[in-house]
Amino acid sequence: MLTARSVGADEALRIGLADRVVPEGHARESALALAAQLAELSRPALRDVIRCVDNSFDLPLEQGLAEEVSRVEGLFDGPDGLEGMRAFLEKRPPRFS
């Protein structure tokens, strides 16, 4: 940002600025495939992952880790946590609400 140097897709992937590169002309279908994958996951778990990442910029490490533990423990007691454990034991994909 300070030098305004452009970063190509391959370099952005290599340095962690991007998490995937798709062939030219396939961005829409790739984005829709990712959205479909995320839609299958637990919304409360996704929400808490995002909140923990956001908080990592503002909280001291010890406090951030404690909050992460608290959020994870809370997820296990919720309906999606119970469904996830049932699905694992029944060897089937979870069906989150």
N, C-alpha and C positions, 0 to 999 in steps of 0.2 A: 504494500500500500504506500509506503514512503517513497519508493522509486517509481511507481506507476508502471512497473515492468509487467507485460502480459505473460500469463502462464498458460501454456497449452494443456490440453486435456490429459495427456500422458504424464506430464510433470505434476499436474494437480493431483492426479491419482497417486503418484509415487510419494508425494510429500504429505498426503493425508488431507488435502484441501477438498478433494472429491472422494466419494466412496465407490463410485463406479463410472465407467465410460461405456457408452453404447454406440453402435455404428451410426453413422450419419443417416438421418431420416427416420430413426427408430426411437427418438426421445419420447414421443407420445405413448407408443405401445409399451415401452419400458416403464414409464411413469405409471400407467394404468395397471401393469402387472405388479409393481411395487405396492400400489394402493390396495389392490386386491389381497396381496399377502398381508399387509398391515391390518386390513379389515377383519381378517381371521383371528387376530390376536386379541388379548384381553385389553379393553379400553382403559380400565383403571391401572393396569400395569404399565401401559404405554404412557399414560398421564404422569404416573409417578416417576418413571425413568426420566421424562423430560423435566419434571420439577427438580429432581436430584441434580441433573446436569446444570440447569439454570442456577440452582443454589450453590453449586461448586465454585462459582465466581464470587459469591458474596460471603460465604461462611468460612470460618476457620476449619481446617481439615477434620479435627476431632468432632466438632459440632455437625459438620456435613455427614460424616460417617454415622454418627448417632441417628441423625434424621433418616438416613438411608435404611438403617436397621429397622427403625420404627415403621417406615413405609412398607418394607418387605413383610414384616410381621403382620401388619394390618391387611395386606393383600391375601395372606394365607387364610384369614378368617372370613373373607368375603366370598360371595357366590362364585366368582371366577376362580378363586383359589381352590375352593372345594371341587368345582368342575374339573379343573386341571389335575388334581390328585386322583379323582375318580377315573378320568380318562387314562391317566398313566397306569393305574392298577388294572383297568380293563383293556389295556393295550389298544386304544383307539384315539383318534384325534379329538381334542377338546372341542366342545361347542359352546363358546362363550356367548353370553347374552349381550 
